[in-house]
Amino acid sequence: QVQLVESGGGLVQAGGSLRLSCTASGRTFSSYSMGWFRQAPGKDREVVAAISWRNGLTYYADSVKSRSIISRDNAQNKVYLQMNSLKPEDTAAYYCATSTTRFGTLSTREDEYAYWGQGTQVTVSL
């Protein structure tokens, strides 16, 4: 059974930083792309960042590019999202996900992900 558990969310002032963590279990984590998505109230879920299963290839949404870093530790079955210079518009529930395809290319679309965590809330205040 695949499980993903996010942590690290919270309330932060604009301009602050947070580091989100996701711990995966139940599959060969290192063989799949991992992604971070977010969903704000009343909006569709959107991709924030993704990292390939090898070579560290990454993708970032324009809205977080230059402010965020996605990384993974395959030995610990963890993926991280460091977010800096946070803005109120970053307020959302953040979800990590693991891709459908093993040994695939970098997955950046929601429909390319098979398993999802429960989410961690990030709230950025002025």
N, C-alpha and C positions, 0 to 999 in steps of 0.2 A: 504494500500500500504506500503510495507516494504521499508524503506530507511536506508542506512548506510552512515555516513559521517565521513571521516577520517580527522585528522588534526595533526599538530606537526612535519611534515617533514621539511626538509631544508638542508642547506649546513653546514657541520661540518668537522672539521679537524680530521684526524686519531687520535684515542685515546679518542675522545670526547664521549658525550652521547646525546641521544635524547629520548623523551618520546612521543610516538604516542598515539593518542586518537581516539576512534571511538564511535560515538553516534548513537544509533539505535532507530527506531520508527516503528510502524505499526504491531507489533506482541508482544506476551508475551515473551519478551527478555530473562527472567530468566529461561525459559524452554528449551533453546537450547544451544548447544555448540557454542562457538565463536572461530574464528581462525584469525590469521594474516598470510598472504601470501606475497610473493614478486616476482617481475619479473624484471630481468635485461635485457637490450637490447640484442636481439639475443638469449635469453635463455627462457626456459619454466618457467611458474609460479611454484613456490615451496612453500611448507608450511614452515613457520618460527616457529610458536607456536600456541597452541590451549589450550582452557580451557573448562572443562565440565560445564554442567548447574548447578551441585551441587557438594559439597564436595571439590571444588577447585582443582580437579584433572587436571594436566597440562601435556603438551607434548612440547618438544623443538627439533628442528632439531639439528643435531650434530654441524652444523656450527655456531650456536648461543648459544648452551648450555653453561652455566656458565657465559655468558655475558648478558643474557636477562631475563626479568621477565614479564610474562603475568599476568594480574589481571583483575577483573571485579567488577563493582559496579552495582548490579541489581536495586537498588533503583533509580539510575541515568540513567539506560539504557546505560552504558558506558563500554567499554573494553579498556584496556591500554596495551601498549608494551613499557617497559623501556629497552633501548638498551645502553649498556656501552662498553667501549673499542672498539669503532667502527673502522672498517677496510675499506679500499677502496673497497674490494670485497662485502661489505654490500650495496654498491650503487645499488639502484633499486627503482621501484615504489612499494609501500607497500599498500596492500589491506586488509581490514577486511571483514569478511564474517560470516554469521549465518547459522547454519546447517539445513539440510532438516528435520531431525527427531526430534520430540519433545520428551523430556524425554529419549533421547537415550544415548548410551555409548559415550565416548569421540570421537569426529570425528577428524581425522587427515589427511584425503585424500581430495583432491580438489573436487572429485565427490560426496562427502558427504555434500557439501555446496550448498545452494540454492540461497542465495542472497548475492550480493557483493556491496561494495562501489566503488567510482570512483577512489580511490587511492590517495596517497600522496607521493611525491618524496623525497627520501633520497639520498643525494650525500655526499660522504666522500672523502675528498681530503687529499693528502699527506702533 
